[in-house]
Amino acid sequence: MRNNDDKQYLGSFGRRKIMRAGTYSIAALASGGLFGSRIAIAKPLGTKVPEVDRLAVRVVTDSYHHAFERSTKIGSLEIQRFGFSVTKEPPKRTLQNEWGLAWHIESQQGNETKQVLFDFAYTSETLLNNMGLLGIDPSKLDAIVLSHGHYDHFGGMVGFLQATKGKLKKDLPFYLGGEECFCTRELNVPGNPGNFGAMDREAIKQAGLVVTFAGKPSILASHGFTTGFIPAESFEKVLSPTRMSVGIQLGLGCAPEKVNPAKKTATSVPDDFEHEQTTIYNVKGKGLVIMTSCGHRGVVNTVKAAIKVSGINKVHAIMGGFHLAPHAPEYLQQTVASLKEFNPDFLIPMHCSGEAFISMAAAEFGPKFIRSSNGSRYIFNA
């Protein structure tokens, strides 16, 4: 699993090839970055939380798809499923599933509409195929967000940027939780210490994106907001499925002076996902729609953070990857119980949530539970 332009990397990983989203990766400096990388700081959230009249969340890439799921409506929530009709000729293309996650978000505030791409999934081939079938126009994007620096969330980035060169809006903001998104990573799995990529800042620069750091709660495209750093304030364990290397070698990696001072002299440390961020929208009269792309910091911690930074206690929906697949049944039961305390109107697990948790949540949440399917569009109306 690597790009064709991988090159040899001699560093803390030894002599091996590094999988990355592109050809080069450049460490940014406060002045704007080496070779002119463009950097901004996201607008702080403040006390006035944006509110939207309508929110449509489309699953562009996930690992599960049921072509014959029926569209439906549950209360004010519209669920549009994506399938295909068979006519005289079978369809030439269909949605592709893969391990990874990507979303398209469309929000409406009065007469103003904003569109956001949230993560890139694992490969650009799948991302671009699915975006085409789903009718998503990259030229209409108002922002791009990356949840965290794992390849199954940024792997499709370079191919997407190459395919959309000259089509994206000028100075399109690219929201990141911190410099650690750029660190080189390897799997921290016993018996499988393979590389897990490094993000390509040069490709970001060539695409004209503005790297917009959102390490603290921040406004997202004027309609939504992000959590910034997610504190660990519950029973949840922050697992470390990857190790992170600090420093830059052969143009890859993250700048030591830009990461947590406790890590800047370390050559390789277990990932604690301090850079992970979650995307949230406040739907008028309904409450928060919280999107956890992977939930490494813990889905309960994430919901707590969203409530704390917004000051809004009403949770309308919790959706996304909850990173519960590795955990024991007792841990899953505790998670279900904690999520029920938030009393969300809807729970929509995806990606790395795990089949055991999905089965348990379906039984415990009843009609509030929604089984997600690749291509589904969830429309939250005020």
C-alpha positions as a Python dict, from the first residue, in 0.01 Angstrom:
ca = {
    (1, 'M'): (0, 0, 0),
    (2, 'R'): (209, 289, -125),
    (3, 'N'): (231, 553, -391),
    (4, 'N'): (444, 484, -698),
    (5, 'D'): (669, 781, -625),
    (6, 'D'): (781, 652, -281),
    (7, 'K'): (1150, 704, -218),
    (8, 'Q'): (1397, 559, 29),
    (9, 'Y'): (1389, 715, 374),
    (10, 'L'): (1680, 673, 613),
    (11, 'G'): (1585, 769, 966),
    (12, 'S'): (1433, 636, 1283),
    (13, 'F'): (1242, 377, 1078),
    (14, 'G'): (1561, 236, 924),
    (15, 'R'): (1603, 171, 553),
    (16, 'R'): (1248, 131, 426),
    (17, 'K'): (1004, 303, 198),
    (18, 'I'): (763, 559, 337),
    (19, 'M'): (402, 564, 223),
    (20, 'R'): (285, 921, 190),
    (21, 'A'): (29, 1134, 15),
    (22, 'G'): (258, 1275, -253),
    (23, 'T'): (615, 1345, -354),
    (24, 'Y'): (754, 1585, -93),
    (25, 'S'): (657, 1717, 248),
    (26, 'I'): (788, 2048, 376),
    (27, 'A'): (798, 2171, 735),
    (28, 'A'): (638, 2510, 784),
    (29, 'L'): (790, 2796, 978),
    (30, 'A'): (616, 3086, 1153),
    (31, 'S'): (712, 3314, 866),
    (32, 'G'): (487, 3120, 631),
    (33, 'G'): (677, 2798, 576),
    (34, 'L'): (973, 2675, 379),
    (35, 'F'): (930, 2728, 5),
    (36, 'G'): (636, 2958, 73),
    (37, 'S'): (384, 2729, 240),
    (38, 'R'): (85, 2944, 330),
    (39, 'I'): (-35, 2935, 690),
    (40, 'A'): (-320, 3094, 884),
    (41, 'I'): (-478, 3057, 1225),
    (42, 'A'): (-849, 2974, 1230),
    (43, 'K'): (-1095, 3227, 1370),
    (44, 'P'): (-1164, 3145, 1739),
    (45, 'L'): (-1509, 3013, 1824),
    (46, 'G'): (-1587, 3277, 2085),
    (47, 'T'): (-1918, 3289, 2273),
    (48, 'K'): (-2151, 3318, 1974),
    (49, 'V'): (-2191, 2972, 1824),
    (50, 'P'): (-2300, 2963, 1458),
    (51, 'E'): (-2646, 2821, 1391),
    (52, 'V'): (-2767, 2666, 1066),
    (53, 'D'): (-3116, 2612, 931),
    (54, 'R'): (-3028, 2297, 742),
    (55, 'L'): (-2737, 2053, 739),
    (56, 'A'): (-2678, 1778, 482),
    (57, 'V'): (-2399, 1528, 557),
    (58, 'R'): (-2303, 1288, 279),
    (59, 'V'): (-2085, 981, 342),
    (60, 'V'): (-1854, 988, 39),
    (61, 'T'): (-1634, 694, 137),
    (62, 'D'): (-1671, 427, 402),
    (63, 'S'): (-1620, 51, 416),
    (64, 'Y'): (-1988, -56, 407),
    (65, 'H'): (-2249, -6, 136),
    (66, 'H'): (-2592, -160, 87),
    (67, 'A'): (-2720, -83, -262),
    (68, 'F'): (-3083, -160, -177),
    (69, 'E'): (-3127, 41, 144),
    (70, 'R'): (-3443, 249, 121),
    (71, 'S'): (-3449, 623, 166),
    (72, 'T'): (-3664, 724, 460),
    (73, 'K'): (-3753, 998, 703),
    (74, 'I'): (-3735, 975, 1081),
    (75, 'G'): (-3893, 1278, 1242),
    (76, 'S'): (-3724, 1582, 1088),
    (77, 'L'): (-3425, 1376, 965),
    (78, 'E'): (-3425, 1283, 597),
    (79, 'I'): (-3208, 986, 497),
    (80, 'Q'): (-3129, 964, 128),
    (81, 'R'): (-2971, 632, 32),
    (82, 'F'): (-2762, 587, -280),
    (83, 'G'): (-2830, 287, -499),
    (84, 'F'): (-2859, 223, -870),
    (85, 'S'): (-3132, 116, -1109),
    (86, 'V'): (-3078, -163, -1357),
    (87, 'T'): (-3211, -87, -1705),
    (88, 'K'): (-3123, -251, -2038),
    (89, 'E'): (-2754, -228, -1952),
    (90, 'P'): (-2598, -281, -1609),
    (91, 'P'): (-2435, 28, -1456),
    (92, 'K'): (-2075, 79, -1567),
    (93, 'R'): (-1969, 221, -1231),
    (94, 'T'): (-2078, 195, -873),
    (95, 'L'): (-1966, 333, -541),
    (96, 'Q'): (-1640, 192, -412),
    (97, 'N'): (-1591, 97, -48),
    (98, 'E'): (-1260, 102, 134),
    (99, 'W'): (-1109, 132, 479),
    (100, 'G'): (-1112, 505, 541),
    (101, 'L'): (-1362, 787, 567),
    (102, 'A'): (-1456, 1097, 372),
    (103, 'W'): (-1764, 1322, 401),
    (104, 'H'): (-1924, 1607, 214),
    (105, 'I'): (-2104, 1864, 429),
    (106, 'E'): (-2352, 2121, 299),
    (107, 'S'): (-2498, 2375, 541),
    (108, 'Q'): (-2756, 2648, 494),
    (109, 'Q'): (-2788, 2967, 697),
    (110, 'G'): (-3066, 3184, 560),
    (111, 'N'): (-2994, 3221, 189),
    (112, 'E'): (-2625, 3133, 228),
    (113, 'T'): (-2495, 2783, 156),
    (114, 'K'): (-2150, 2648, 246),
    (115, 'Q'): (-1982, 2325, 139),
    (116, 'V'): (-1699, 2142, 316),
    (117, 'L'): (-1497, 1829, 238),
    (118, 'F'): (-1411, 1645, 560),
    (119, 'D'): (-1120, 1399, 513),
    (120, 'F'): (-1001, 1228, 193),
    (121, 'A'): (-1037, 854, 271),
    (122, 'Y'): (-758, 611, 177),
    (123, 'T'): (-721, 648, -199),
    (124, 'S'): (-796, 922, -448),
    (125, 'E'): (-932, 666, -696),
    (126, 'T'): (-1217, 580, -459),
    (127, 'L'): (-1270, 939, -348),
    (128, 'L'): (-1292, 1079, -701),
    (129, 'N'): (-1507, 792, -829),
    (130, 'N'): (-1757, 837, -548),
    (131, 'M'): (-1761, 1216, -566),
    (132, 'G'): (-1842, 1189, -936),
    (133, 'L'): (-2126, 943, -885),
    (134, 'L'): (-2266, 1148, -597),
    (135, 'G'): (-2258, 1469, -799),
    (136, 'I'): (-2023, 1660, -569),
    (137, 'D'): (-1861, 1959, -741),
    (138, 'P'): (-1516, 2038, -591),
    (139, 'S'): (-1531, 2393, -729),
    (140, 'K'): (-1809, 2472, -483),
    (141, 'L'): (-1611, 2376, -171),
    (142, 'D'): (-1564, 2655, 83),
    (143, 'A'): (-1323, 2464, 307),
    (144, 'I'): (-1147, 2132, 359),
    (145, 'V'): (-1097, 1974, 701),
    (146, 'L'): (-863, 1695, 808),
    (147, 'S'): (-956, 1518, 1130),
    (148, 'H'): (-611, 1373, 1205),
    (149, 'G'): (-289, 1253, 1047),
    (150, 'H'): (-373, 893, 957),
    (151, 'Y'): (-337, 767, 603),
    (152, 'D'): (-689, 627, 586),
    (153, 'H'): (-809, 986, 625),
    (154, 'F'): (-556, 1179, 413),
    (155, 'G'): (-437, 914, 166),
    (156, 'G'): (-662, 1042, -114),
    (157, 'M'): (-545, 1401, -73),
    (158, 'V'): (-273, 1435, -338),
    (159, 'G'): (-467, 1258, -612),
    (160, 'F'): (-770, 1473, -531),
    (161, 'L'): (-565, 1794, -545),
    (162, 'Q'): (-406, 1691, -873),
    (163, 'A'): (-743, 1606, -1029),
    (164, 'T'): (-897, 1935, -916),
    (165, 'K'): (-603, 2161, -1001),
    (166, 'G'): (-733, 2500, -1112),
    (167, 'K'): (-1090, 2411, -1012),
    (168, 'L'): (-1086, 2482, -637),
    (169, 'K'): (-1165, 2827, -502),
    (170, 'K'): (-869, 3060, -457),
    (171, 'D'): (-712, 3054, -109),
    (172, 'L'): (-932, 2764, 0),
    (173, 'P'): (-872, 2706, 375),
    (174, 'F'): (-748, 2362, 483),
    (175, 'Y'): (-822, 2315, 853),
    (176, 'L'): (-578, 2108, 1059),
    (177, 'G'): (-563, 2042, 1433),
    (178, 'G'): (-188, 2104, 1450),
    (179, 'E'): (160, 2044, 1311),
    (180, 'E'): (147, 1682, 1426),
    (181, 'C'): (-76, 1609, 1125),
    (182, 'F'): (244, 1619, 919),
    (183, 'C'): (452, 1383, 1137),
    (184, 'T'): (568, 1058, 981),
    (185, 'R'): (393, 754, 1128),
    (186, 'E'): (432, 379, 1148),
    (187, 'L'): (188, 119, 1276),
    (188, 'N'): (221, 41, 1646),
    (189, 'V'): (68, -303, 1607),
    (190, 'P'): (255, -612, 1738),
    (191, 'G'): (399, -807, 1449),
    (192, 'N'): (306, -542, 1193),
    (193, 'P'): (527, -232, 1231),
    (194, 'G'): (465, -107, 877),
    (195, 'N'): (478, 258, 778),
    (196, 'F'): (157, 457, 782),
    (197, 'G'): (243, 762, 583),
    (198, 'A'): (329, 1129, 594),
    (199, 'M'): (125, 1413, 451),
    (200, 'D'): (258, 1620, 162),
    (201, 'R'): (267, 1992, 232),
    (202, 'E'): (417, 2067, -108),
    (203, 'A'): (104, 1929, -276),
    (204, 'I'): (-105, 2150, -49),
    (205, 'K'): (101, 2454, -147),
    (206, 'Q'): (85, 2373, -519),
    (207, 'A'): (-294, 2346, -494),
    (208, 'G'): (-312, 2697, -346),
    (209, 'L'): (-466, 2583, -17),
    (210, 'V'): (-409, 2786, 297),
    (211, 'V'): (-310, 2563, 590),
    (212, 'T'): (-539, 2688, 865),
    (213, 'F'): (-444, 2563, 1209),
    (214, 'A'): (-736, 2507, 1446),
    (215, 'G'): (-567, 2383, 1761),
    (216, 'K'): (-831, 2560, 1969),
    (217, 'P'): (-1209, 2573, 1921),
    (218, 'S'): (-1255, 2749, 1588),
    (219, 'I'): (-1516, 2869, 1340),
    (220, 'L'): (-1539, 2650, 1029),
    (221, 'A'): (-1651, 2817, 704),
    (222, 'S'): (-1867, 3057, 909),
    (223, 'H'): (-2140, 2793, 963),
    (224, 'G'): (-1973, 2522, 1174),
    (225, 'F'): (-1699, 2488, 1430),
    (226, 'T'): (-1426, 2253, 1548),
    (227, 'T'): (-1332, 2134, 1895),
    (228, 'G'): (-960, 2190, 1872),
    (229, 'F'): (-773, 1975, 2126),
    (230, 'I'): (-999, 1712, 2288),
    (231, 'P'): (-925, 1656, 2661),
    (232, 'A'): (-934, 1303, 2805),
    (233, 'E'): (-1197, 1347, 3075),
    (234, 'S'): (-1379, 1014, 3091),
    (235, 'F'): (-1310, 644, 3144),
    (236, 'E'): (-1196, 613, 2783),
    (237, 'K'): (-850, 490, 2694),
    (238, 'V'): (-661, 674, 2422),
    (239, 'L'): (-509, 384, 2229),
    (240, 'S'): (-193, 428, 2021),
    (241, 'P'): (-231, 223, 1701),
    (242, 'T'): (53, 426, 1547),
    (243, 'R'): (385, 573, 1649),
    (244, 'M'): (480, 925, 1545),
    (245, 'S'): (829, 1044, 1448),
    (246, 'V'): (914, 1406, 1523),
    (247, 'G'): (1151, 1584, 1289),
    (248, 'I'): (1214, 1621, 918),
    (249, 'Q'): (1426, 1391, 706),
    (250, 'L'): (1442, 1396, 327),
    (251, 'G'): (1160, 1648, 320),
    (252, 'L'): (916, 1436, 522),
    (253, 'G'): (777, 1495, 868),
    (254, 'C'): (685, 1764, 1119),
    (255, 'A'): (885, 2055, 1259),
    (256, 'P'): (997, 1983, 1620),
    (257, 'E'): (951, 2346, 1722),
    (258, 'K'): (583, 2327, 1623),
    (259, 'V'): (477, 2023, 1827),
    (260, 'N'): (416, 1978, 2200),
    (261, 'P'): (747, 2068, 2374),
    (262, 'A'): (734, 1736, 2559),
    (263, 'K'): (765, 1556, 2223),
    (264, 'K'): (1001, 1774, 2023),
    (265, 'T'): (1320, 1586, 2118),
    (266, 'A'): (1165, 1240, 2078),
    (267, 'T'): (1250, 1042, 1768),
    (268, 'S'): (947, 815, 1795),
    (269, 'V'): (654, 832, 2038),
    (270, 'P'): (318, 653, 2067),
    (271, 'D'): (46, 864, 1908),
    (272, 'D'): (-178, 1040, 2160),
    (273, 'F'): (-374, 1230, 1891),
    (274, 'E'): (-341, 1573, 2048),
    (275, 'H'): (-388, 1704, 1694),
    (276, 'E'): (-724, 1531, 1636),
    (277, 'Q'): (-1025, 1758, 1591),
    (278, 'T'): (-1396, 1707, 1546),
    (279, 'T'): (-1640, 1898, 1326),
    (280, 'I'): (-1969, 2021, 1474),
    (281, 'Y'): (-2274, 2208, 1350),
    (282, 'N'): (-2550, 2363, 1561),
    (283, 'V'): (-2885, 2301, 1390),
    (284, 'K'): (-3148, 2560, 1481),
    (285, 'G'): (-3392, 2425, 1737),
    (286, 'K'): (-3234, 2077, 1730),
    (287, 'G'): (-2888, 2101, 1883),
    (288, 'L'): (-2541, 1975, 1798),
    (289, 'V'): (-2452, 1739, 1514),
    (290, 'I'): (-2114, 1600, 1617),
    (291, 'M'): (-1897, 1430, 1353),
    (292, 'T'): (-1613, 1217, 1489),
    (293, 'S'): (-1411, 1099, 1194),
    (294, 'C'): (-1217, 841, 1395),
    (295, 'G'): (-1261, 924, 1763),
    (296, 'H'): (-913, 827, 1877),
    (297, 'R'): (-945, 1062, 2174),
    (298, 'G'): (-1265, 879, 2268),
    (299, 'V'): (-1618, 938, 2143),
    (300, 'V'): (-1742, 1026, 2493),
    (301, 'N'): (-1452, 1269, 2541),
    (302, 'T'): (-1532, 1418, 2201),
    (303, 'V'): (-1899, 1479, 2280),
    (304, 'K'): (-1802, 1630, 2616),
    (305, 'A'): (-1559, 1864, 2439),
    (306, 'A'): (-1824, 1971, 2184),
    (307, 'I'): (-2069, 2054, 2462),
    (308, 'K'): (-1805, 2236, 2666),
    (309, 'V'): (-1668, 2458, 2389),
    (310, 'S'): (-2014, 2547, 2255),
    (311, 'G'): (-2204, 2579, 2583),
    (312, 'I'): (-2488, 2385, 2417),
    (313, 'N'): (-2607, 2075, 2602),
    (314, 'K'): (-2858, 1946, 2348),
    (315, 'V'): (-2704, 1678, 2123),
    (316, 'H'): (-2901, 1612, 1806),
    (317, 'A'): (-2673, 1351, 1648),
    (318, 'I'): (-2342, 1174, 1707),
    (319, 'M'): (-2199, 1027, 1389),
    (320, 'G'): (-1875, 892, 1247),
    (321, 'G'): (-1593, 660, 1346),
    (322, 'F'): (-1582, 587, 1719),
    (323, 'H'): (-1267, 369, 1720),
    (324, 'L'): (-1426, 98, 1932),
    (325, 'A'): (-1341, -210, 1724),
    (326, 'P'): (-1035, -303, 1938),
    (327, 'H'): (-1218, -292, 2274),
    (328, 'A'): (-1369, -563, 2493),
    (329, 'P'): (-1748, -603, 2537),
    (330, 'E'): (-1739, -449, 2886),
    (331, 'Y'): (-1577, -135, 2747),
    (332, 'L'): (-1835, -117, 2469),
    (333, 'Q'): (-2118, -148, 2722),
    (334, 'Q'): (-1972, 136, 2926),
    (335, 'T'): (-1946, 347, 2611),
    (336, 'V'): (-2308, 279, 2517),
    (337, 'A'): (-2421, 373, 2868),
    (338, 'S'): (-2221, 697, 2859),
    (339, 'L'): (-2352, 792, 2516),
    (340, 'K'): (-2710, 733, 2630),
    (341, 'E'): (-2654, 990, 2906),
    (342, 'F'): (-2616, 1256, 2636),
    (343, 'N'): (-2961, 1156, 2508),
    (344, 'P'): (-2886, 1216, 2140),
    (345, 'D'): (-3173, 1208, 1894),
    (346, 'F'): (-2965, 994, 1658),
    (347, 'L'): (-2656, 773, 1676),
    (348, 'I'): (-2489, 691, 1343),
    (349, 'P'): (-2164, 490, 1383),
    (350, 'M'): (-1933, 437, 1084),
    (351, 'H'): (-1579, 336, 986),
    (352, 'C'): (-1381, 205, 1286),
    (353, 'S'): (-1673, 175, 1529),
    (354, 'G'): (-1672, -204, 1497),
    (355, 'E'): (-1951, -454, 1434),
    (356, 'A'): (-1973, -555, 1800),
    (357, 'F'): (-2045, -197, 1905),
    (358, 'I'): (-2284, -144, 1614),
    (359, 'S'): (-2489, -448, 1718),
    (360, 'M'): (-2490, -338, 2080),
    (361, 'A'): (-2586, 21, 1995),
    (362, 'A'): (-2866, -95, 1765),
    (363, 'A'): (-3018, -293, 2052),
    (364, 'E'): (-2974, -17, 2313),
    (365, 'F'): (-3070, 291, 2110),
    (366, 'G'): (-3359, 138, 1917),
    (367, 'P'): (-3510, 384, 1664),
    (368, 'K'): (-3242, 640, 1748),
    (369, 'F'): (-2981, 410, 1593),
    (370, 'I'): (-2919, 442, 1219),
    (371, 'R'): (-2710, 194, 1022),
    (372, 'S'): (-2494, 399, 789),
    (373, 'S'): (-2419, 301, 431),
    (374, 'N'): (-2165, 446, 192),
    (375, 'G'): (-2321, 723, -19),
    (376, 'S'): (-2596, 800, 233),
    (377, 'R'): (-2698, 1160, 281),
    (378, 'Y'): (-2834, 1272, 618),
    (379, 'I'): (-3035, 1593, 608),
    (380, 'F'): (-3091, 1759, 944),
    (381, 'N'): (-3368, 2020, 922),
    (382, 'A'): (-3450, 2290, 1175),
}
